[in-house]
Amino acid sequence: MPRKKDFDEDELLEKAVNIFWKKGYHATSAQDLVDGLGINRSSLYNTYTDKRTLFTKSLKMYQQQRTGLMLNTLQQSQDISETIKQIFNNIIDEDMADTMKKGCFMVNTAVELSGQDQEINDIVTANNQSVEDALVAAIEKGRQSGQVLNPLSSRAIAQFIFATISALRVTARSGAGRQVMQNIADVALYSLK
């Protein structure tokens, strides 16, 4: 009979997200995980088999929570310009408040691992595609209501907005100030006009 776990797995995954987000996959050691999660190695390996499995589950949790929130915001949008402005402002506020300059866990993972690990690449690609598709749908809705006048395709605009979201995260990670990030966001908002 399997032994009952002495920890809440969702809570543990939240901690793992933060550890991997701060350090990246390669720089996170088994000892970092044991110390940061507050469990012993045997519990860690009995539950997740290896570091990669824990990383993958952590990335999926981040995707479900963070990307899920953005998708929901886009689906409920009645004013696409205001919605995207709010998304940009939330990113800027979050990144300015983050003294560790972690950026975005998904973007960091794309840079670190996408070319090395097909399963991770598939998670990142699916995440990016879901955001792009939600942006397309919201832009189309905005186009139908006369809010979006740009003659370029909704897909092209969505790809540009998504690239801007990623760029804001990378720019913040490199230490850029609020005004630089605000300038980038402001220019991107013009793509809807």
C-alpha positions in Angstrom: 0.0 0.0 0.0 1.5 3.4 -1.0 2.5 5.7 1.8 0.3 8.8 2.2 2.1 12.0 1.1 3.0 14.4 3.9 2.5 17.5 1.7 0.0 19.2 -0.5 1.1 18.6 -4.1 -0.4 21.9 -5.5 1.4 23.9 -2.8 4.6 22.0 -3.6 4.2 22.7 -7.3 3.7 26.4 -6.5 7.0 26.4 -4.7 8.7 24.5 -7.5 7.4 27.1 -10.0 9.1 29.9 -8.0 12.4 27.9 -7.7 12.6 27.1 -11.4 11.4 30.6 -12.4 14.2 32.3 -10.4 17.0 29.9 -11.4 16.0 28.3 -14.6 16.0 24.5 -15.2 19.7 23.9 -15.6 20.8 26.1 -12.7 18.4 24.4 -10.3 20.0 21.5 -8.4 18.3 18.7 -6.6 19.5 20.3 -3.4 17.8 23.6 -4.3 14.6 21.7 -4.8 14.9 19.7 -1.5 15.7 22.9 0.4 13.1 25.1 -1.3 10.3 22.5 -1.3 10.9 21.4 2.3 10.7 17.7 1.5 13.4 15.0 1.5 14.9 13.6 -1.7 13.1 10.3 -1.4 9.7 12.1 -1.3 10.8 14.3 -4.2 11.8 11.4 -6.4 9.0 9.1 -5.3 6.5 11.8 -6.3 8.1 13.1 -9.5 10.7 10.6 -10.6 13.2 13.2 -11.6 13.8 17.0 -11.9 12.5 17.2 -15.4 9.1 15.7 -14.5 8.8 18.2 -11.7 9.8 21.0 -14.0 7.3 20.0 -16.7 4.5 19.8 -14.1 5.5 23.2 -12.7 5.5 24.7 -16.2 2.0 23.3 -16.9 0.7 24.7 -13.6 2.1 28.1 -14.5 0.5 27.9 -17.9 -2.8 26.9 -16.4 -2.8 29.8 -13.9 -1.1 32.7 -15.7 -2.0 31.9 -19.3 -5.5 30.9 -18.2 -6.0 34.3 -16.6 -5.0 36.1 -19.8 -7.2 33.9 -22.0 -10.1 34.6 -19.7 -9.5 38.4 -19.8 -9.3 38.3 -23.6 -12.4 36.2 -24.0 -14.4 38.6 -21.8 -13.1 41.7 -23.6 -15.6 44.3 -24.7 -13.0 46.9 -25.6 -9.8 45.3 -27.1 -7.7 48.4 -26.9 -8.5 48.8 -23.2 -8.0 45.1 -22.6 -4.6 45.0 -24.2 -3.6 48.2 -22.5 -4.6 46.6 -19.1 -2.6 43.5 -20.0 0.5 45.6 -20.8 0.0 47.7 -17.6 -0.3 44.5 -15.5 2.9 43.2 -17.0 4.7 46.5 -16.4 3.4 46.8 -12.8 4.3 43.1 -12.0 7.7 43.4 -13.5 8.5 46.7 -11.8 7.5 45.2 -8.4 9.7 42.1 -9.0 13.0 43.0 -7.4 14.5 39.7 -8.6 13.7 40.5 -12.3 12.5 37.0 -13.0 10.6 38.0 -16.2 8.1 35.4 -17.4 8.6 31.7 -16.6 7.2 30.6 -20.0 9.4 33.1 -21.9 12.5 32.1 -19.8 11.7 28.4 -20.5 11.4 29.1 -24.3 14.8 30.7 -24.3 16.5 28.1 -22.2 15.0 24.8 -23.3 12.7 25.0 -26.4 15.5 24.0 -28.8 16.7 21.2 -26.5 13.6 19.3 -25.4 10.7 18.5 -27.7 8.1 18.0 -24.9 9.0 21.4 -23.3 8.9 23.0 -26.8 5.4 21.5 -27.4 4.2 23.0 -24.1 5.6 26.4 -24.9 4.3 26.3 -28.5 0.8 25.3 -27.3 0.9 28.1 -24.7 1.9 30.7 -27.3 -0.7 29.5 -29.8 -3.5 29.6 -27.2 -2.6 33.3 -26.4 -2.3 34.2 -30.1 -5.6 32.5 -30.9 -7.4 34.4 -28.0 -5.9 37.6 -29.3 -7.1 36.9 -32.8 -10.6 36.3 -31.5 -10.6 39.5 -29.4 -9.2 41.5 -32.3 -11.8 40.1 -34.7 -14.5 41.1 -32.1 -13.0 44.6 -31.9 -12.9 44.8 -35.7 -16.6 43.9 -35.9 -17.5 46.6 -33.4 -15.3 49.2 -35.2 -12.6 49.4 -32.5 -9.9 47.9 -34.7 -9.2 49.8 -38.0 -5.8 48.4 -38.9 -6.1 46.8 -42.4 -3.6 44.1 -41.6 -4.9 40.6 -40.7 -6.1 40.0 -37.2 -3.5 37.1 -37.0 -0.7 39.5 -37.9 -1.8 42.0 -35.3 -2.2 39.3 -32.7 1.3 38.0 -33.5 2.7 41.5 -33.0 0.9 42.0 -29.7 2.0 38.6 -28.4 5.6 39.4 -29.5 5.3 42.7 -27.6 4.1 40.9 -24.4 7.2 38.6 -24.7 9.4 41.6 -25.4 8.1 43.4 -22.3 9.1 40.5 -20.2 12.6 40.2 -21.6 13.1 44.0 -21.4 12.1 44.0 -17.7 14.4 41.1 -17.0 17.3 43.1 -18.5 16.5 45.9 -16.0 14.7 48.4 -18.2 12.7 51.1 -16.3 9.0 51.7 -16.4 9.1 54.5 -19.0 11.0 52.3 -21.5 8.4 49.6 -21.0 5.5 52.0 -21.2 6.9 53.4 -24.5 7.0 49.9 -26.0 3.4 49.3 -24.8 2.2 52.6 -26.2 3.6 52.0 -29.6 2.2 48.5 -29.7 -1.3 49.8 -28.9 -1.2 51.8 -32.1 -1.2 48.6 -34.1 -4.9 48.3 -33.3 -5.8 51.7 -34.8 
